[in-house]
Amino acid sequence: MLFMIIECFRNGDAVPVYRRFRDRGRMMPDGVTYLASWVEPDLTRCFQVMECDDRSQLDAWIANWNDLAEFEVIPVITSDEASVAIAPRL
């Protein structure tokens, strides 16, 4: 399953997040794959796409970071998957 993660840095401060990432890495549990990320130009939010079989795996990853950011987790599908799903209704 794919998930879009919206990560809002606490107090709009990216420094503690990037410092921990530099020192400890992404700290993902087995079974979670990082695919891509984008950060707002003002460095207050990050948008990540992650892949895993079970949402609880993401919760374990979030637990490593929730002192520095708030997280919104949104299940997503690819555009190709959406095209297949919608095709019968066209």
C-alpha positions in Angstrom: 0.0 0.0 0.0 1.1 3.6 -0.7 0.7 6.4 1.8 1.1 10.1 1.5 2.5 11.5 4.7 2.1 15.1 5.5 4.6 16.1 8.2 4.1 19.4 9.9 7.2 20.4 11.8 6.4 21.5 15.3 6.6 25.3 15.7 7.4 25.4 12.0 11.0 24.4 12.8 12.7 22.0 10.5 16.1 22.1 12.2 15.4 19.5 14.9 14.0 17.1 12.3 17.0 17.5 9.9 19.4 17.2 12.8 17.9 13.9 13.9 17.8 12.7 10.3 21.5 13.6 9.9 22.4 11.8 13.2 20.1 8.7 13.1 18.8 8.4 9.5 15.2 7.8 8.6 14.6 5.2 11.5 12.1 3.2 9.5 11.1 -0.3 10.7 11.5 -3.3 8.4 8.8 -3.4 5.8 8.5 0.4 5.3 9.9 1.8 2.1 10.6 5.5 1.5 9.8 6.4 -2.1 10.1 10.2 -2.4 9.6 13.5 -0.6 9.1 17.2 -1.1 9.4 20.1 1.3 7.6 23.4 1.2 10.0 26.3 0.4 9.5 27.8 3.9 10.6 24.5 5.4 7.5 24.0 7.6 6.0 20.9 6.0 7.3 17.8 4.3 5.3 15.5 2.0 6.5 11.9 1.7 5.3 8.9 -0.1 5.9 5.6 1.7 5.1 2.0 1.0 4.2 -0.8 3.4 1.9 -3.7 3.8 0.3 -2.5 7.0 -0.5 0.9 8.4 0.8 -0.2 11.9 4.3 -0.3 10.4 4.0 3.4 9.6 2.8 4.1 13.2 6.1 2.6 14.5 8.0 5.0 12.2 5.9 8.0 13.3 6.6 7.1 16.9 10.3 7.9 16.2 9.4 11.4 15.0 6.2 12.6 16.6 8.0 14.7 19.2 9.3 16.8 16.4 6.3 16.8 13.9 2.6 16.1 13.6 1.6 13.6 10.9 -1.3 13.1 8.6 -1.4 9.7 6.9 -3.4 9.3 3.7 -3.7 6.1 1.8 -3.2 6.7 -2.0 -3.2 4.8 -5.2 -1.2 5.6 -8.4 -2.7 7.4 -11.3 -2.5 4.2 -13.3 -4.5 2.4 -10.6 -7.0 5.2 -10.5 -7.4 5.0 -14.3 -8.2 1.2 -14.1 -10.6 1.7 -11.2 -12.5 4.5 -12.9 -12.6 3.0 -16.4 -15.8 1.0 -16.0 -17.6 4.2 -15.0 -16.5 6.2 -18.1 
